[in-house]
């Protein structure tokens, strides 16, 4: 199927013919060899921004605020009981961060 201006081995000039021009192996690009599986479930276009107009205009602040959901926190951890007296090495009742660098002499 070669015409006078398109040789059989390639396209016009030094270009590839149409059957080879998008072959990923010929253009040394492996993107065309990757197969993408379709999603398991069909998803409807039921969210804002699915059309070009909505995407261009953007969602209003009122709609975005209405869609917000509060963060749900788990039950708070029980507070540990603080010691009855503060040790002299403690500051404002905060326990030390580990063993002392110096030997503490009990008096």
N, CA, C and O atoms as CSV, one atom per row, in Angstrom:
chain,resi,resn,atom,element,x,y,z
A,1,UNK,N,N,0.822,-1.174,0.000
A,1,UNK,CA,C,0.000,0.000,0.000
A,1,UNK,C,C,0.872,1.245,0.000
A,1,UNK,O,O,0.550,2.227,0.669
A,2,UNK,N,N,1.917,1.216,-0.706
A,2,UNK,CA,C,2.815,2.358,-0.783
A,2,UNK,C,C,2.412,3.247,-1.943
A,2,UNK,O,O,2.205,2.773,-3.059
A,3,UNK,N,N,2.305,4.526,-1.674
A,3,UNK,CA,C,2.029,5.473,-2.753
A,3,UNK,C,C,3.346,6.110,-3.160
A,3,UNK,O,O,4.397,5.788,-2.606
A,4,UNK,N,N,3.287,7.012,-4.123
A,4,UNK,CA,C,4.520,7.611,-4.626
A,4,UNK,C,C,5.194,8.501,-3.585
A,4,UNK,O,O,6.422,8.527,-3.517
A,5,UNK,N,N,4.429,9.230,-2.772
A,5,UNK,CA,C,5.034,10.145,-1.807
A,5,UNK,C,C,5.296,9.499,-0.448
A,5,UNK,O,O,5.988,10.095,0.378
A,6,UNK,N,N,4.761,8.287,-0.186
A,6,UNK,CA,C,4.983,7.605,1.081
A,6,UNK,C,C,5.603,6.242,0.796
A,6,UNK,O,O,4.903,5.339,0.337
A,7,UNK,N,N,6.904,6.070,1.057
A,7,UNK,CA,C,7.529,4.772,0.804
A,7,UNK,C,C,7.040,3.717,1.796
A,7,UNK,O,O,6.535,4.072,2.861
A,8,UNK,N,N,7.177,2.433,1.471
A,8,UNK,CA,C,6.694,1.329,2.302
A,8,UNK,C,C,7.445,1.235,3.616
A,8,UNK,O,O,6.865,0.818,4.619
A,9,UNK,N,N,8.716,1.611,3.644
A,9,UNK,CA,C,9.505,1.464,4.866
A,9,UNK,C,C,9.340,2.608,5.848
A,9,UNK,O,O,9.840,2.521,6.970
A,10,UNK,N,N,8.667,3.661,5.472
A,10,UNK,CA,C,8.492,4.771,6.396
A,10,UNK,C,C,7.546,5.799,5.843
A,10,UNK,O,O,6.964,5.619,4.773
A,11,UNK,N,N,7.393,6.887,6.584
A,11,UNK,CA,C,6.509,7.962,6.174
A,11,UNK,C,C,7.240,8.936,5.281
A,11,UNK,O,O,8.337,8.642,4.806
A,12,UNK,N,N,6.649,10.094,5.047
A,12,UNK,CA,C,7.301,11.095,4.205
A,12,UNK,C,C,8.603,11.565,4.850
A,12,UNK,O,O,8.654,11.832,6.050
A,13,UNK,N,N,9.633,11.659,4.053
A,13,UNK,CA,C,10.942,12.036,4.581
A,13,UNK,C,C,11.482,10.927,5.465
A,13,UNK,O,O,11.454,9.759,5.075
A,14,UNK,N,N,11.972,11.269,6.643
A,14,UNK,CA,C,12.507,10.278,7.581
A,14,UNK,C,C,11.527,9.938,8.695
A,14,UNK,O,O,11.941,9.410,9.727
A,15,UNK,N,N,10.246,10.223,8.516
A,15,UNK,CA,C,9.273,9.931,9.565
A,15,UNK,C,C,8.782,8.494,9.462
A,15,UNK,O,O,8.966,7.835,8.438
A,16,UNK,N,N,8.162,8.023,10.523
A,16,UNK,CA,C,7.613,6.671,10.544
A,16,UNK,C,C,6.290,6.640,9.798
A,16,UNK,O,O,5.596,7.651,9.694
A,17,UNK,N,N,5.949,5.463,9.280
A,17,UNK,CA,C,4.636,5.349,8.648
A,17,UNK,C,C,3.579,5.294,9.747
A,17,UNK,O,O,3.923,5.042,10.902
A,18,UNK,N,N,2.308,5.521,9.428
A,18,UNK,CA,C,1.277,5.612,10.465
A,18,UNK,C,C,1.165,4.387,11.356
A,18,UNK,O,O,0.843,4.529,12.535
A,19,UNK,N,N,1.418,3.195,10.844
A,19,UNK,CA,C,1.287,2.004,11.685
A,19,UNK,C,C,2.409,1.900,12.709
A,19,UNK,O,O,2.241,1.247,13.739
A,20,UNK,N,N,3.539,2.527,12.447
A,20,UNK,CA,C,4.664,2.471,13.382
A,20,UNK,C,C,4.783,3.711,14.255
A,20,UNK,O,O,5.512,3.693,15.246
A,21,UNK,N,N,4.093,4.773,13.915
A,21,UNK,CA,C,4.307,6.044,14.596
A,21,UNK,C,C,3.882,6.020,16.056
A,21,UNK,O,O,4.431,6.772,16.861
A,22,UNK,N,N,2.925,5.183,16.420
A,22,UNK,CA,C,2.495,5.130,17.811
A,22,UNK,C,C,2.885,3.834,18.501
A,22,UNK,O,O,2.451,3.584,19.626
A,23,UNK,N,N,3.686,3.013,17.859
A,23,UNK,CA,C,4.134,1.766,18.472
A,23,UNK,C,C,5.155,2.107,19.550
A,23,UNK,O,O,6.191,2.708,19.264
A,24,UNK,N,N,4.861,1.721,20.788
A,24,UNK,CA,C,5.729,2.104,21.901
A,24,UNK,C,C,7.113,1.489,21.790
A,24,UNK,O,O,8.079,2.067,22.289
A,25,UNK,N,N,7.236,0.336,21.152
A,25,UNK,CA,C,8.557,-0.269,20.995
A,25,UNK,C,C,9.401,0.493,19.984
A,25,UNK,O,O,10.621,0.573,20.130
A,26,UNK,N,N,8.771,1.049,18.973
A,26,UNK,CA,C,9.507,1.785,17.954
A,26,UNK,C,C,9.979,3.139,18.472
A,26,UNK,O,O,11.054,3.601,18.091
A,27,UNK,N,N,9.201,3.774,19.324
A,27,UNK,CA,C,9.598,5.082,19.845
A,27,UNK,C,C,10.351,4.962,21.163
A,27,UNK,O,O,10.625,5.966,21.821
A,28,UNK,N,N,10.684,3.738,21.544
A,28,UNK,CA,C,11.444,3.432,22.766
A,28,UNK,C,C,10.767,4.035,23.998
A,28,UNK,O,O,11.391,4.724,24.805
A,29,UNK,N,N,9.495,3.758,24.108
A,29,UNK,CA,C,8.700,4.258,25.211
A,29,UNK,C,C,7.838,3.104,25.692
A,29,UNK,O,O,7.076,2.537,24.909
A,30,UNK,N,N,7.945,2.748,26.955
A,30,UNK,CA,C,7.193,1.595,27.444
A,30,UNK,C,C,5.820,1.958,27.984
A,30,UNK,O,O,5.127,1.092,28.518
A,31,UNK,N,N,5.402,3.233,27.859
A,31,UNK,CA,C,4.095,3.625,28.385
A,31,UNK,C,C,2.948,2.898,27.697
A,31,UNK,O,O,1.934,2.612,28.334
A,32,UNK,N,N,3.087,2.595,26.416
A,32,UNK,CA,C,2.019,1.932,25.694
A,32,UNK,C,C,1.871,0.473,26.055
A,32,UNK,O,O,0.849,-0.135,25.735
A,33,UNK,N,N,2.856,-0.106,26.710
A,33,UNK,CA,C,2.803,-1.519,27.052
A,33,UNK,C,C,2.122,-1.773,28.387
A,33,UNK,O,O,1.826,-2.921,28.719
A,34,UNK,N,N,1.872,-0.742,29.145
A,34,UNK,CA,C,1.258,-0.899,30.458
A,34,UNK,C,C,-0.253,-1.028,30.285
A,34,UNK,O,O,-0.876,-0.207,29.612
A,35,UNK,N,N,-0.833,-2.047,30.886
A,35,UNK,CA,C,-2.269,-2.282,30.797
A,35,UNK,C,C,-2.916,-1.779,32.079
A,35,UNK,O,O,-2.443,-2.077,33.176
A,36,UNK,N,N,-3.980,-1.031,31.945
A,36,UNK,CA,C,-4.697,-0.509,33.099
A,36,UNK,C,C,-6.012,-1.256,33.214
A,36,UNK,O,O,-6.790,-1.311,32.261
A,37,UNK,N,N,-6.258,-1.829,34.375
A,37,UNK,CA,C,-7.511,-2.532,34.610
A,37,UNK,C,C,-8.602,-1.531,34.961
A,37,UNK,O,O,-8.342,-0.556,35.667
A,38,UNK,N,N,-9.817,-1.759,34.480
A,38,UNK,CA,C,-10.915,-0.860,34.841
A,38,UNK,C,C,-11.285,-1.058,36.304
A,38,UNK,O,O,-10.988,-2.108,36.873
A,39,UNK,N,N,-11.922,-0.082,36.920
A,39,UNK,CA,C,-12.332,-0.243,38.323
A,39,UNK,C,C,-13.367,-1.350,38.458
A,39,UNK,O,O,-14.084,-1.662,37.507
A,40,UNK,N,N,-13.440,-1.938,39.640
A,40,UNK,CA,C,-14.390,-3.020,39.886
A,40,UNK,C,C,-15.833,-2.532,39.857
A,40,UNK,O,O,-16.715,-3.236,39.365
A,41,UNK,N,N,-16.078,-1.347,40.372
A,41,UNK,CA,C,-17.432,-0.813,40.435
A,41,UNK,C,C,-17.530,0.454,39.608
A,41,UNK,O,O,-16.570,1.216,39.491
A,42,UNK,N,N,-18.692,0.662,39.043
A,42,UNK,CA,C,-18.943,1.876,38.287
A,42,UNK,C,C,-19.199,3.006,39.263
A,42,UNK,O,O,-19.910,2.823,40.252
A,43,UNK,N,N,-18.636,4.163,39.002
A,43,UNK,CA,C,-18.877,5.302,39.886
A,43,UNK,C,C,-19.594,6.393,39.095
A,43,UNK,O,O,-19.173,6.771,38.002
A,44,UNK,N,N,-20.660,6.876,39.660
A,44,UNK,CA,C,-21.463,7.902,38.995
A,44,UNK,C,C,-20.814,9.266,39.157
A,44,UNK,O,O,-20.025,9.489,40.075
A,45,UNK,N,N,-21.151,10.157,38.271
A,45,UNK,CA,C,-20.663,11.528,38.357
A,45,UNK,C,C,-21.600,12.300,39.273
A,45,UNK,O,O,-22.394,13.120,38.813
A,46,UNK,N,N,-21.505,12.035,40.569
A,46,UNK,CA,C,-22.427,12.643,41.519
A,46,UNK,C,C,-21.750,13.646,42.438
A,46,UNK,O,O,-22.338,14.068,43.433
A,47,UNK,N,N,-20.542,14.025,42.122
A,47,UNK,CA,C,-19.824,15.000,42.936
A,47,UNK,C,C,-19.672,16.290,42.146
A,47,UNK,O,O,-19.805,16.307,40.923
A,48,UNK,N,N,-19.396,17.349,42.853
A,48,UNK,CA,C,-19.174,18.628,42.194
A,48,UNK,C,C,-17.833,18.586,41.476
A,48,UNK,O,O,-16.882,17.974,41.963
A,49,UNK,N,N,-17.758,19.226,40.336
A,49,UNK,CA,C,-16.509,19.322,39.604
A,49,UNK,C,C,-16.333,18.252,38.549
A,49,UNK,O,O,-15.235,18.093,38.017
A,50,UNK,N,N,-17.388,17.512,38.229
A,50,UNK,CA,C,-17.279,16.454,37.231
A,50,UNK,C,C,-17.443,16.990,35.810
A,50,UNK,O,O,-17.032,16.335,34.853
A,51,UNK,N,N,-18.029,18.157,35.666
A,51,UNK,CA,C,-18.179,18.747,34.338
A,51,UNK,C,C,-17.127,19.833,34.160
A,51,UNK,O,O,-16.564,20.339,35.130
A,52,UNK,N,N,-16.877,20.176,32.914
A,52,UNK,CA,C,-15.872,21.203,32.629
A,52,UNK,C,C,-16.292,22.548,33.214
A,52,UNK,O,O,-15.454,23.296,33.717
A,53,UNK,N,N,-17.577,22.855,33.152
A,53,UNK,CA,C,-18.063,24.133,33.689
A,53,UNK,C,C,-17.853,24.201,35.199
A,53,UNK,O,O,-17.349,25.200,35.713
A,54,UNK,N,N,-18.240,23.133,35.916
A,54,UNK,CA,C,-18.071,23.115,37.369
A,54,UNK,C,C,-16.595,23.186,37.742
A,54,UNK,O,O,-16.221,23.865,38.698
A,55,UNK,N,N,-15.773,22.494,36.993
A,55,UNK,CA,C,-14.338,22.511,37.285
A,55,UNK,C,C,-13.760,23.903,37.070
A,55,UNK,O,O,-12.904,24.347,37.835
A,56,UNK,N,N,-14.221,24.589,36.036
A,56,UNK,CA,C,-13.722,25.933,35.733
A,56,UNK,C,C,-14.205,26.959,36.758
A,56,UNK,O,O,-13.424,27.793,37.216
A,57,UNK,N,N,-15.494,26.899,37.121
A,57,UNK,CA,C,-16.055,27.884,38.040
A,57,UNK,C,C,-15.632,27.645,39.482
A,57,UNK,O,O,-15.443,28.598,40.238
A,58,UNK,N,N,-15.486,26.411,39.861
A,58,UNK,CA,C,-15.129,26.101,41.234
A,58,UNK,C,C,-16.359,26.046,42.127
A,58,UNK,O,O,-17.404,26.613,41.809
A,59,UNK,N,N,-16.217,25.366,43.229
A,59,UNK,CA,C,-17.323,25.185,44.164
A,59,UNK,C,C,-17.420,26.403,45.081
A,59,UNK,O,O,-16.404,26.982,45.465
A,60,UNK,N,N,-18.640,26.783,45.426
A,60,UNK,CA,C,-18.816,27.955,46.290
A,60,UNK,C,C,-18.352,27.625,47.710
A,60,UNK,O,O,-18.309,26.462,48.112
A,61,UNK,N,N,-18.014,28.654,48.442
A,61,UNK,CA,C,-17.550,28.472,49.815
A,61,UNK,C,C,-18.643,27.866,50.685
A,61,UNK,O,O,-18.358,27.031,51.543
A,62,UNK,N,N,-19.887,28.276,50.471
A,62,UNK,CA,C,-20.999,27.716,51.253
A,62,UNK,C,C,-21.135,26.214,51.020
A,62,UNK,O,O,-21.354,25.458,51.965
A,63,UNK,N,N,-21.005,25.781,49.771
A,63,UNK,CA,C,-21.108,24.350,49.470
A,63,UNK,C,C,-19.940,23.582,50.073
A,63,UNK,O,O,-20.118,22.480,50.593
A,64,UNK,N,N,-18.756,24.156,50.005
A,64,UNK,CA,C,-17.586,23.476,50.573
A,64,UNK,C,C,-17.699,23.366,52.083
A,64,UNK,O,O,-17.347,22.334,52.656
A,65,UNK,N,N,-18.192,24.426,52.745
A,65,UNK,CA,C,-18.361,24.380,54.198
A,65,UNK,C,C,-19.454,23.396,54.596
A,65,UNK,O,O,-19.336,22.724,55.621
A,66,UNK,N,N,-20.519,23.304,53.796
A,66,UNK,CA,C,-21.604,22.372,54.102
A,66,UNK,C,C,-21.140,20.922,53.987
A,66,UNK,O,O,-21.677,20.045,54.664
A,67,UNK,N,N,-20.156,20.665,53.145
A,67,UNK,CA,C,-19.665,19.298,52.955
A,67,UNK,C,C,-18.665,18.884,54.029
A,67,UNK,O,O,-18.323,17.706,54.135
A,68,UNK,N,N,-18.198,19.834,54.820
A,68,UNK,CA,C,-17.223,19.509,55.865
A,68,UNK,C,C,-17.840,18.623,56.931
A,68,UNK,O,O,-19.007,18.781,57.289
A,69,UNK,N,N,-17.059,17.705,57.424
A,69,UNK,CA,C,-17.485,16.842,58.521
A,69,UNK,C,C,-16.494,17.011,59.663
A,69,UNK,O,O,-15.289,17.095,59.424
A,70,UNK,N,N,-16.980,17.063,60.897
A,70,UNK,CA,C,-16.055,17.243,62.023
A,70,UNK,C,C,-15.182,16.004,62.210
A,70,UNK,O,O,-15.591,14.883,61.906
A,71,UNK,N,N,-13.984,16.229,62.711
A,71,UNK,CA,C,-13.100,15.119,63.037
A,71,UNK,C,C,-13.677,14.375,64.228
A,71,UNK,O,O,-14.038,14.977,65.238
A,72,UNK,N,N,-13.758,13.082,64.098
A,72,UNK,CA,C,-14.270,12.263,65.191
A,72,UNK,C,C,-13.072,11.706,65.941
A,72,UNK,O,O,-12.253,10.974,65.386
A,73,UNK,N,N,-12.989,12.067,67.199
A,73,UNK,CA,C,-11.875,11.603,68.010
A,73,UNK,C,C,-12.300,10.386,68.801
A,73,UNK,O,O,-13.453,10.268,69.217
A,74,UNK,N,N,-11.370,9.496,68.999
A,74,UNK,CA,C,-11.646,8.327,69.830
A,74,UNK,C,C,-11.777,8.790,71.281
A,74,UNK,O,O,-11.510,9.947,71.606
A,75,UNK,N,N,-12.181,7.891,72.117
A,75,UNK,CA,C,-12.285,8.218,73.536
A,75,UNK,C,C,-10.940,8.754,74.017
A,75,UNK,O,O,-9.899,8.175,73.707
A,76,UNK,N,N,-10.951,9.844,74.766
A,76,UNK,CA,C,-9.675,10.367,75.252
A,76,UNK,C,C,-9.016,9.376,76.206
A,76,UNK,O,O,-9.683,8.679,76.971
A,77,UNK,N,N,-7.716,9.337,76.138
A,77,UNK,CA,C,-6.971,8.442,77.023
A,77,UNK,C,C,-7.157,8.908,78.463
A,77,UNK,O,O,-7.169,10.110,78.728
A,78,UNK,N,N,-7.301,7.974,79.389
A,78,UNK,CA,C,-7.472,8.388,80.786
A,78,UNK,C,C,-6.216,9.102,81.286
A,78,UNK,O,O,-5.088,8.712,80.983
A,79,UNK,N,N,-6.450,10.140,82.046
A,79,UNK,CA,C,-5.323,10.891,82.589
A,79,UNK,C,C,-4.640,10.076,83.680
A,79,UNK,O,O,-5.289,9.452,84.520
A,80,UNK,N,N,-3.330,10.101,83.642
A,80,UNK,CA,C,-2.588,9.409,84.694
A,80,UNK,C,C,-2.635,10.270,85.950
A,80,UNK,O,O,-2.611,11.499,85.889
A,81,UNK,N,N,-2.702,9.607,87.056
A,81,UNK,CA,C,-2.737,10.366,88.299
A,81,UNK,C,C,-1.372,10.978,88.557
A,81,UNK,O,O,-0.335,10.327,88.428
A,82,UNK,N,N,-1.405,12.231,88.919
A,82,UNK,CA,C,-0.168,12.928,89.233
A,82,UNK,C,C,0.250,12.576,90.656
A,82,UNK,O,O,-0.603,12.310,91.503
A,83,UNK,N,N,1.540,12.574,90.923
A,83,UNK,CA,C,1.979,12.281,92.290
A,83,UNK,C,C,1.482,13.365,93.248
A,83,UNK,O,O,1.247,14.505,92.850
A,84,UNK,N,N,1.328,12.986,94.511
A,84,UNK,CA,C,0.827,13.910,95.516
A,84,UNK,C,C,1.760,15.081,95.749
A,84,UNK,O,O,1.304,16.210,95.930
A,85,UNK,N,N,3.053,14.829,95.746
A,85,UNK,CA,C,4.024,15.900,95.959
A,85,UNK,C,C,4.953,15.956,94.765
A,85,UNK,O,O,5.242,14.938,94.137
A,86,UNK,N,N,5.407,17.123,94.468
A,86,UNK,CA,C,6.382,17.270,93.396
A,86,UNK,C,C,7.770,17.030,93.960
A,86,UNK,O,O,8.110,17.536,95.029
A,87,UNK,N,N,8.564,16.265,93.245
A,87,UNK,CA,C,9.954,16.033,93.634
A,87,UNK,C,C,10.719,17.312,93.373
A,87,UNK,O,O,10.334,18.096,92.506
A,88,UNK,N,N,11.790,17.537,94.103
A,88,UNK,CA,C,12.523,18.794,93.937
A,88,UNK,C,C,13.156,18.905,92.553
A,88,UNK,O,O,13.503,20.003,92.119
A,89,UNK,N,N,13.311,17.776,91.854
A,89,UNK,CA,C,13.854,17.827,90.494
A,89,UNK,C,C,12.786,18.079,89.445
A,89,UNK,O,O,13.088,18.207,88.258
A,90,UNK,N,N,11.531,18.149,89.887
A,90,UNK,CA,C,10.447,18.373,88.938
A,90,UNK,C,C,10.141,19.857,88.826
A,90,UNK,O,O,10.276,20.619,89.784
A,91,UNK,N,N,9.726,20.242,87.632
A,91,UNK,CA,C,9.341,21.618,87.394
A,91,UNK,C,C,7.843,21.624,87.110
A,91,UNK,O,O,7.384,20.976,86.169
A,92,UNK,N,N,7.093,22.342,87.908
A,92,UNK,CA,C,5.645,22.469,87.743
A,92,UNK,C,C,4.949,21.118,87.679
A,92,UNK,O,O,3.981,20.962,86.936
A,93,UNK,N,N,5.415,20.156,88.430
A,93,UNK,CA,C,4.775,18.854,88.473
A,93,UNK,C,C,5.071,17.968,87.282
A,93,UNK,O,O,4.509,16.877,87.180
A,94,UNK,N,N,5.934,18.399,86.379
A,94,UNK,CA,C,6.273,17.600,85.209
A,94,UNK,C,C,7.338,16.585,85.588
A,94,UNK,O,O,8.371,16.968,86.137
A,95,UNK,N,N,7.123,15.302,85.314
A,95,UNK,CA,C,8.144,14.316,85.668
A,95,UNK,C,C,9.390,14.495,84.819
A,95,UNK,O,O,9.340,15.049,83.721
A,96,UNK,N,N,10.489,14.023,85.339
A,96,UNK,CA,C,11.742,14.126,84.602
A,96,UNK,C,C,11.687,13.243,83.371
A,96,UNK,O,O,10.886,12.310,83.302
A,97,UNK,N,N,12.527,13.533,82.411
A,97,UNK,CA,C,12.545,12.787,81.162
A,97,UNK,C,C,13.443,11.566,81.224
A,97,UNK,O,O,13.844,11.064,80.174
A,98,UNK,N,N,13.764,11.084,82.358
A,98,UNK,CA,C,14.619,9.906,82.453
A,98,UNK,C,C,15.529,10.009,83.649
A,98,UNK,O,O,15.330,10.840,84.536
A,99,UNK,N,N,16.534,9.152,83.662
A,99,UNK,CA,C,17.477,9.150,84.771
A,99,UNK,C,C,18.313,10.418,84.759
A,99,UNK,O,O,18.568,11.012,83.712
A,100,UNK,N,N,18.730,10.812,85.946
A,100,UNK,CA,C,19.541,12.006,86.086
A,100,UNK,C,C,20.944,11.741,85.568
A,100,UNK,O,O,21.432,10.612,85.619
A,101,UNK,N,N,21.583,12.781,85.073
A,101,UNK,CA,C,22.968,12.650,84.638
A,101,UNK,C,C,23.918,12.588,85.833
A,101,UNK,O,O,25.048,12.114,85.718
A,102,UNK,N,N,23.449,13.065,86.964
A,102,UNK,CA,C,24.275,13.107,88.160
A,102,UNK,C,C,23.670,12.200,89.216
A,102,UNK,O,O,22.470,11.928,89.208
A,103,UNK,N,N,24.516,11.739,90.121
A,103,UNK,CA,C,24.026,10.927,91.229
A,103,UNK,C,C,23.254,11.823,92.188
A,103,UNK,O,O,23.733,12.887,92.581
A,104,UNK,N,N,22.067,11.388,92.557
A,104,UNK,CA,C,21.238,12.142,93.486
A,104,UNK,C,C,21.451,11.550,94.868
A,104,UNK,O,O,21.223,10.362,95.097
A,105,UNK,N,N,21.895,12.407,95.789
A,105,UNK,CA,C,22.141,11.964,97.157
A,105,UNK,C,C,20.892,12.244,97.967
A,105,UNK,O,O,20.459,13.390,98.089
A,106,UNK,N,N,20.318,11.190,98.518
A,106,UNK,CA,C,19.130,11.346,99.348
A,106,UNK,C,C,19.569,11.820,100.724
A,106,UNK,O,O,20.500,11.241,101.285
A,107,UNK,N,N,18.960,12.821,101.283
A,107,UNK,CA,C,19.314,13.324,102.604
A,107,UNK,C,C,18.299,12.945,103.615
A,107,UNK,O,O,18.439,13.289,104.789
